[in-house]
Structure formats: C-alpha cells, structure tokens
Amino acid sequence: MTGLHPGQLFHIGITAVDIDQAMAELSAQLGVTWRAGKPRVMDLVLHGEARQAEMRIAHTVEGPPHLELIQCIPDSPWAEASKGVHHLCYFSEDSVAVGLALEAAGHRRILGRPGAETGYFQSASGVIVEVIGRATRDYLARIAASAPREG
C-alpha cells in the first residue's frame, strides 16, 4: 500500500501547447479563475539529472482539488499536450514514505531527487502520480490565494 487515498487529491495536472489559450478555454467552459502562469526558470531533477527549465504553470483558485496547467516543454515529462490528465497530485503528511512506497510498488521516479518530499512517480502503465508534502502544498495554496488573477 502507498498510503494514498482520494481525499488527499490536491490537483489534477494538464499539459497544454498554449497555456494562455487553455486557461481561456477552461475559464469559459468550467468557470474557473487562474493564478500565476508567468514564465519562471526552475531548477529540476528529471530522470535523475539536474536541469534548469523555463516553465509556465497556472493553478485554479477553486479547489482543492485544483486544476494545474503546465506549458509543454520539449524533452521533459511535459513534452506533449495531454490528451487527458497528465498527472494526479496527492498531498501526504509523510510524502517521503509515500514516494518510497510507490517506488517499492514499481513506480519510477521521473521528477525530483531521491528522498525528496515532492516528486513524480510513473507506473509501468504510464500513469504519473505526483506526491507533495506540507511545504509544497502550503506554497501552492499561497500562490492560489495571493497571485494576480489571469484568464
């Protein structure tokens, strides 16, 4: 068991070729409001290698669960636009233990350093589960509450 359950779902990640268009469409279709979405250079660990990438990420104010939009980035886990959900993000008070349990269950860590409180874990079937700890959850909640509205 990984220790995750549906009540811990924090956001649903979706990738988009054009994040501005996706925000506008989802705002019109679902009545959601977006926070953030501006370009930001991030230090990442992808497939075990350190890398910098310029990312655009936006979250809905409404939630949890929130919607998270990520601009596509070549040669990364976000390389292509989703034909559906890109990943499911779960919060856990013990996210390190959950990550280790996912790895023990056969999921491969594709984002984050080993033992980090946050990471992406991909199953053999290709499903990506993101696990976040309290610090990341609180940071994302502050963004949703305080950043300028977009979309």
C-alpha positions as CSV (number, residue, x, y, z in Angstrom):
1,M,0.0,0.0,0.0
2,T,1.2,3.5,-0.8
3,G,-0.8,5.3,1.9
4,L,-2.7,7.5,-0.6
5,H,-6.5,7.9,-0.8
6,P,-8.9,10.0,-2.9
7,G,-9.3,12.6,-0.1
8,Q,-5.7,13.6,-0.5
9,L,-6.1,14.6,-4.2
10,F,-4.7,18.2,-4.3
11,H,-4.7,18.9,-8.0
12,I,-5.1,17.4,-11.5
13,G,-2.2,18.3,-13.8
14,I,-2.9,19.0,-17.5
15,T,-0.3,20.0,-20.1
16,A,-1.1,22.4,-22.9
17,V,0.7,23.6,-26.1
18,D,-0.7,27.1,-25.5
19,I,-1.3,27.7,-21.8
20,D,-3.0,31.1,-22.4
21,Q,-5.5,29.5,-24.8
22,A,-6.1,26.6,-22.4
23,M,-6.7,29.0,-19.5
24,A,-9.2,31.0,-21.6
25,E,-11.0,27.8,-22.8
26,L,-11.2,26.2,-19.3
27,S,-12.3,29.5,-17.8
28,A,-15.1,29.8,-20.3
29,Q,-16.1,26.1,-20.1
30,L,-15.7,25.5,-16.4
31,G,-16.0,29.0,-14.8
32,V,-12.6,28.7,-13.1
33,T,-10.1,31.5,-12.3
34,W,-6.4,31.1,-12.7
35,R,-3.4,32.3,-10.6
36,A,0.2,32.6,-11.8
37,G,1.1,31.3,-15.3
38,K,4.1,33.7,-15.9
39,P,7.4,32.2,-17.2
40,R,9.8,31.2,-14.4
41,V,13.2,29.4,-14.6
42,M,13.2,26.4,-12.3
43,D,15.9,24.0,-11.0
44,L,14.7,20.5,-11.5
45,V,15.9,16.9,-11.3
46,L,14.5,15.0,-14.3
47,H,15.2,11.3,-14.6
48,G,18.0,11.7,-12.0
49,E,19.7,14.6,-13.8
50,A,19.8,18.2,-12.6
51,R,18.4,20.6,-15.2
52,Q,17.0,24.1,-15.5
53,A,13.9,24.8,-17.5
54,E,11.7,27.8,-18.1
55,M,8.2,26.8,-17.0
56,R,4.7,28.3,-17.1
57,I,2.4,26.8,-14.6
58,A,-1.0,28.1,-13.5
59,H,-3.4,26.8,-10.9
60,T,-7.1,27.4,-10.4
61,V,-8.3,29.4,-7.4
62,E,-11.1,27.0,-7.0
63,G,-10.2,23.8,-5.2
64,P,-8.8,21.6,-3.9
65,P,-8.7,19.7,-6.0
66,H,-7.3,22.4,-8.2
67,L,-6.6,22.2,-11.9
68,E,-2.9,22.8,-12.8
69,L,-1.9,23.8,-16.3
70,I,1.6,23.3,-17.5
71,Q,3.0,24.8,-20.7
72,C,4.6,22.0,-22.8
73,I,8.4,21.8,-22.6
74,P,10.4,19.7,-25.1
75,D,12.5,16.8,-23.8
76,S,10.7,16.7,-20.4
77,P,7.8,14.9,-18.7
78,W,5.7,17.8,-20.1
79,A,6.8,17.5,-23.7
80,E,3.4,16.9,-25.2
81,A,-0.1,18.2,-24.6
82,S,-2.2,15.8,-22.7
83,K,-5.0,14.0,-24.4
84,G,-6.4,13.8,-20.9
85,V,-5.0,14.1,-17.5
86,H,-1.2,14.4,-17.3
87,H,-0.8,13.6,-13.6
88,L,-2.7,13.3,-10.3
89,C,-1.1,15.2,-7.4
90,Y,-1.6,13.9,-3.8
91,F,-0.7,15.6,-0.6
92,S,0.7,13.5,2.2
93,E,2.0,14.4,5.7
94,D,4.7,11.8,5.1
95,S,5.4,12.3,1.4
96,V,8.9,10.8,1.6
97,A,7.5,7.5,2.8
98,V,4.7,7.6,0.2
99,G,7.3,8.1,-2.5
100,L,9.4,5.2,-1.2
101,A,6.2,3.0,-1.2
102,L,5.4,4.0,-4.8
103,E,9.0,3.1,-5.8
104,A,8.7,-0.2,-3.9
105,A,5.5,-0.9,-5.8
106,G,7.3,-0.4,-9.2
107,H,6.8,3.3,-9.9
108,R,9.8,5.0,-11.4
109,R,10.7,8.5,-10.0
110,I,10.9,10.8,-13.0
111,L,10.9,14.2,-11.2
112,G,12.7,15.1,-8.0
113,R,15.8,13.8,-6.3
114,P,15.7,10.5,-4.4
115,G,14.2,11.0,-0.9
116,A,12.7,14.5,-1.7
117,E,9.3,15.3,-0.2
118,T,8.0,16.1,-3.7
119,G,8.2,14.1,-6.9
120,Y,6.6,12.5,-10.0
121,F,6.3,8.7,-10.0
122,Q,5.4,6.9,-13.2
123,S,3.8,3.4,-13.1
124,A,4.5,0.7,-15.6
125,S,1.3,1.6,-17.4
126,G,2.4,5.2,-17.8
127,V,0.2,6.9,-15.1
128,I,2.0,9.7,-13.3
129,V,1.4,10.4,-9.6
130,E,2.8,13.5,-8.0
131,V,3.3,13.4,-4.3
132,I,3.8,16.7,-2.3
133,G,4.5,17.3,1.3
134,R,3.2,20.1,3.6
135,A,5.8,22.7,2.4
136,T,4.8,22.4,-1.3
137,R,1.1,22.2,-0.5
138,D,1.3,25.3,1.6
139,Y,3.4,27.1,-1.1
140,L,0.8,26.2,-3.8
141,A,-2.1,27.3,-1.6
142,R,-0.4,30.7,-1.0
143,I,0.0,31.1,-4.8
144,A,-3.7,30.4,-5.4
145,A,-4.6,32.9,-2.7
146,S,-2.3,35.8,-3.5
147,A,-1.1,35.9,-7.1
148,P,-2.7,38.2,-9.7
149,R,-5.7,36.6,-11.4
150,E,-5.4,35.5,-15.0
151,G,-7.7,34.0,-17.6
